[in-house]
């Protein structure tokens, strides 16, 4: 089982460029999430999805868009990258709507915006 | 809104010493609480979780945590540190009543260093 796979693992962008991070899970999970991790800040929720075709904003959604066209995939887009978006991005998934559900995380995507 | 506070961004111990990582939560309803560990250049993996079944929760790699409602705490302990325990540890809370569903709210993390 691959679990949660994120691509790409590393990316360098120039300010104003666009890109998409792809998250794929093979566990048939309903819920998927995008977090960003910054030094001393922990993980902060960007957007999440409670099922195919649905998305919602998290704590820090500005500058990002997401789509969940297929249950197994959750895409995170940056339309016009800014240096403040330099971060490590983590995708996660979970079974359903219970707070006791465990999140399974991908290995992360390190993005640098110059 | 619920939140977690991890006391101490960096904890250093000697190999064989007790590990104590502190976490306090703020929640208006009984929470679900988690500890995750992140090894260098890896994603997060679950150490243990509290879901109200028992106040003392045992996890992987010899870690355990005790839920204390009176102190709103969920501190992580391990009796004897090993070099392989060096990592970043995150406390997290999930509240079923929260609009974000099962999204976890994370503390800022504690980096554990273990010296020989």
Interface residues (C-beta under 8 A of the other chain):
Chain A: X4 X31 X33 X35 X40 X41 X42 X43 X44 X45 X48 X50 X56 X58 X90 X92 X94 X96 X97 X98 X99 X100 X101 X102 X103 X105 X106 X107 X108
Chain B: X9 X31 X32 X34 X36 X41 X42 X43 X44 X45 X46 X49 X51 X90 X94 X95 X96 X98 X100 X101 X102 X103 X104 X105 X106 X107 X108 X109
